[in-house]
């Protein structure tokens, strides 16, 4: 439990129960600039209350009574790096679940099942979940790929990488344990195949799938430094909505560079409109926003 500042009297110790003052325009602009500079995420004026709420919760936890004092702690305090990591986790973690977008995963399945069989036998499939949060999406991708390999009577030659800016969610994803509500809507046979009961009324991913998935911390602003190359499938859903239009295009360009020729890029519906990424061909679908990277002469 966070200790309060020593200069607070016992009566003042209950300050955390009081409402923090509203954030003024200059303060909000200051936080907007910091977040966009460090993460690329933009906060519209409509999301000021979201920022106030999340900052307020963290400030109460550590006994900080003003937005400016907390800003200075984030920017130049002795624990600035650690505190920034904690705050980013609060601001970016999304509620998600397994098979959240069934149409998108059906598209992945169709994509794999129609690939040349000899190619699947010789070269492992590599998939990447960008902004993977607590791991539901990359584990779902692994289940889909495993189902495809079994349907094709092939060895499960595939691997999935999940990346996220938040260290705590990456650690949780690696743990592989989930609340059963994360499985809502899943096929019962799939649940039985890929999950088993775990401690504290949770369920955990079976080892055969867990061993196929790895996780790494990555800021999408640093995609040029990412070691992922030659990916067959890249999933980047419900992430680009936080960025300006020009930055969305830059991120998609970077992701396209990481695709293998013939690779599949899947975004969230509405995240990229009125723009055709160079070198990619749109997948005809009413329900999924996806592209295939054009083949080169080498492929």
C-alpha positions in Angstrom: 0.0 0.0 0.0 1.4 3.4 -1.0 2.5 5.5 2.0 1.3 9.1 2.3 3.6 12.1 2.3 5.0 12.8 5.8 3.8 16.4 5.8 0.1 15.3 5.8 -1.6 15.5 9.1 -3.9 12.6 10.2 -6.9 14.7 9.2 -5.4 15.4 5.8 -4.7 11.6 5.4 -8.2 11.2 4.1 -7.6 13.7 1.2 -7.6 10.7 -1.1 -11.3 10.4 -0.6 -11.8 13.9 -1.9 -12.3 14.6 -5.6 -9.2 16.1 -7.3 -9.7 19.5 -8.9 -10.6 19.5 -12.6 -7.7 19.5 -15.0 -7.4 22.9 -16.8 -6.8 23.3 -20.5 -3.0 23.9 -20.1 -2.6 20.8 -18.0 -4.6 18.6 -20.4 -2.5 19.9 -23.3 0.7 19.1 -21.5 -0.4 15.5 -20.9 -1.7 15.2 -24.5 1.7 16.3 -25.8 3.6 13.9 -23.5 1.5 10.9 -24.3 1.7 11.5 -28.1 5.4 12.1 -28.0 6.2 9.0 -26.1 3.6 6.5 -27.4 1.9 8.1 -30.4 -1.4 7.9 -28.7 -3.7 10.9 -29.1 -6.4 11.9 -26.6 -9.2 14.1 -27.9 -10.8 16.6 -25.6 -13.8 14.2 -25.2 -11.4 11.9 -23.3 -10.2 14.4 -20.7 -12.4 12.7 -18.1 -10.8 9.4 -19.0 -7.4 10.9 -18.4 -8.4 12.6 -15.2 -9.9 9.4 -13.8 -6.9 7.3 -14.5 -4.3 9.9 -13.4 -6.4 10.4 -10.2 -6.5 6.8 -9.3 -2.7 6.5 -9.6 -2.1 9.8 -7.8 -4.1 8.6 -4.9 -2.2 5.4 -4.7 1.1 7.2 -4.4 -0.1 10.2 -2.4 0.3 12.9 -5.1 -2.2 15.7 -4.8 -1.7 17.7 -8.0 -1.6 17.0 -11.8 1.5 19.2 -12.1 3.4 17.4 -9.3 2.6 14.0 -10.9 3.7 15.3 -14.3 7.0 16.3 -12.9 7.4 13.0 -11.2 6.7 11.2 -14.6 9.1 13.5 -16.5 12.1 13.9 -14.2 11.5 12.2 -10.8 13.9 9.6 -9.4 11.4 6.8 -10.4 10.3 8.4 -13.6 10.9 5.3 -15.8 9.1 2.9 -13.5 6.2 5.3 -12.9 5.8 6.0 -16.6 5.5 2.3 -17.2 2.8 2.0 -14.6 0.8 4.9 -16.0 1.0 3.6 -19.6 -0.3 0.3 -18.4 -3.4 2.1 -16.9 -4.0 4.1 -20.0 -3.7 1.4 -22.7 -4.9 -1.9 -21.3 -8.1 -2.9 -23.1 -10.8 -5.4 -22.2 -10.6 -8.3 -24.6 -11.5 -11.9 -24.9 -10.8 -15.0 -27.0 -12.1 -15.0 -30.6 -13.2 -11.4 -30.1 -13.6 -11.0 -33.9 -14.8 -14.3 -35.3 -14.9 -13.1 -38.9 -11.2 -12.1 -38.8 -10.2 -15.4 -37.4 -12.2 -17.2 -40.1 -10.3 -15.2 -42.6 -7.0 -16.3 -41.1 -8.2 -19.9 -41.3 -9.2 -19.6 -44.9 -5.9 -18.0 -45.7 -3.9 -20.8 -44.2 -6.1 -23.6 -45.6 -5.6 -22.3 -49.2 -1.8 -21.9 -49.0 0.3 -24.4 -51.0 0.6 -27.6 -49.0 4.3 -28.1 -49.8 5.0 -24.6 -48.5 3.3 -25.3 -45.2 5.3 -28.5 -44.8 8.7 -26.9 -45.4 8.4 -23.5 -43.8 6.9 -22.7 -40.3 4.1 -20.1 -40.3 4.9 -17.0 -38.4 2.1 -14.8 -36.9 2.3 -11.6 -35.0 -0.3 -10.0 -32.7 0.5 -6.2 -32.4 -0.9 -4.6 -29.3 -1.7 -8.1 -27.9 -2.8 -6.9 -24.4 -3.1 -9.8 -22.0 -2.7 -12.5 -24.6 -6.1 -13.5 -25.7 -5.5 -12.6 -29.4 -2.1 -14.3 -29.9 -3.4 -17.5 -28.1 -6.5 -17.4 -30.3 -4.2 -17.2 -33.4 -2.3 -20.2 -32.2 -5.5 -22.2 -31.7 -6.7 -21.3 -35.2 -3.3 -22.2 -36.8 -3.3 -25.5 -34.9 -6.8 -26.3 -36.1 -5.7 -25.6 -39.7 -2.6 -27.8 -39.4 -4.7 -30.7 -38.0 -7.3 -30.3 -40.8 -4.5 -30.5 -43.3 -2.9 -33.5 -41.5 0.3 -31.5 -41.2 2.8 -31.2 -38.3 2.1 -28.0 -36.3 4.9 -25.9 -37.8 4.0 -22.4 -36.6 4.8 -19.8 -34.0 3.0 -16.7 -32.7 4.5 -13.5 -31.3 2.5 -11.1 -29.1 3.8 -7.6 -28.5 2.6 -4.7 -26.3 3.9 -1.5 -24.8 2.8 -2.5 -21.3 5.2 -4.7 -19.3 2.5 -5.8 -16.7 0.1 -7.1 -19.4 3.0 -8.9 -21.2 3.8 -10.7 -17.9 0.1 -11.6 -17.5 0.0 -12.9 -21.0 3.0 -15.1 -20.4 1.3 -16.5 -17.3 -1.4 -18.0 -19.6 -4.2 -18.0 -16.9 -7.5 -16.3 -17.5 -10.9 -15.6 -16.0 -13.5 -18.0 -17.6 -15.5 -15.0 -18.8 -12.7 -14.4 -21.3 -14.0 -17.6 -23.1 -17.5 -16.4 -23.5 -18.8 -17.2 -27.0 -16.2 -19.8 -27.7 -17.1 -23.3 -29.0 -17.4 -25.8 -26.2 -15.2 -28.3 -28.0 -12.5 -25.6 -28.4 -12.7 -24.8 -24.8 -12.2 -28.4 -23.8 -9.3 -28.8 -26.2 -7.3 -25.8 -25.3 -8.0 -24.9 -21.7 -7.8 -26.7 -18.4 -8.8 -25.7 -14.9 -6.3 -23.7 -12.9 -6.0 -22.2 -9.4 -8.3 -19.5 -8.0 -11.2 -20.4 -10.3 -9.2 -19.5 -13.5 -8.4 -21.5 -16.6 -5.1 -21.9 -18.3 -3.9 -22.5 -21.9 -2.7 -26.0 -22.5 1.1 -26.4 -23.0 0.8 -27.5 -26.7 -0.5 -24.0 -27.5 1.3 -22.0 -24.8 4.7 -23.3 -26.1 3.9 -21.9 -29.6 3.4 -18.3 -28.4 6.1 -15.9 -27.2 5.7 -12.3 -25.9 7.8 -9.2 -26.1 7.5 -5.6 -25.0 7.3 -3.2 -28.0 6.2 0.4 -28.6 4.7 0.7 -32.1 6.6 3.9 -32.5 9.7 1.7 -32.5 8.6 -0.7 -35.2 11.7 0.1 -37.3 13.7 -1.6 -34.5 11.5 -4.6 -34.2 13.3 -7.9 -35.0 10.1 -9.4 -36.7 10.6 -10.0 -40.4 9.0 -12.3 -43.0 5.8 -12.7 -41.0 3.0 -14.6 -42.7 0.2 -13.1 -40.6 0.1 -9.8 -38.8 -2.9 -8.9 -36.6 -3.2 -5.3 -35.5 -6.8 -4.7 -34.4 -8.2 -2.0 -32.1 -4.9 -0.3 -31.8 -4.7 2.3 -34.6 -7.8 4.1 -33.3 -5.6 5.8 -30.7 -3.4 7.4 -33.3 -3.6 10.3 -35.8 -4.4 9.4 -39.4 -0.9 10.1 -40.7 0.7 8.0 -37.9 -1.7 5.1 -38.7 -0.4 5.1 -42.2 3.2 5.1 -41.0 2.5 2.2 -38.7 0.8 0.2 -41.4 3.7 0.9 -43.8 6.1 -0.5 -41.1 4.0 -3.5 -40.6 3.8 -4.2 -44.3 7.6 -4.1 -44.4 7.6 -6.9 -41.9 5.2 -9.1 -44.0 6.6 -11.9 -46.1 5.5 -11.8 -49.8 1.9 -13.2 -49.9 1.5 -12.4 -46.1 -1.8 -11.3 -44.6 -2.3 -8.1 -42.6 -5.5 -7.8 -40.6 -6.7 -4.5 -39.0 -9.8 -3.5 -37.1 -12.8 -2.3 -39.1 -12.7 1.4 -39.8 -9.2 1.9 -38.5 -7.8 2.8 -41.9 -10.1 4.3 -44.5 -9.7 5.9 -48.0 -6.1 4.8 -48.3 -4.4 1.9 -50.1 -1.2 0.8 -48.5 1.6 0.5 -51.1 2.5 -3.0 -52.1 -0.6 -4.5 -50.5 -3.8 -5.8 -52.2 -7.1 -5.5 -50.3 -8.8 -8.8 -49.4 -12.5 -8.6 -50.6 -14.5 -8.8 -47.4 -17.5 -6.9 -46.0 -16.6 -7.8 -42.4 -12.8 -7.7 -42.2 -10.3 -5.1 -43.1 -7.3 -7.0 -44.5 -4.6 -7.0 -47.2 -2.3 -9.4 -48.8 1.3 -8.4 -49.6 2.0 -8.7 -53.3 4.3 -11.5 -54.4 7.8 -10.6 -55.6 9.8 -12.3 -58.3 11.7 -14.2 -55.6 8.6 -15.9 -54.3 
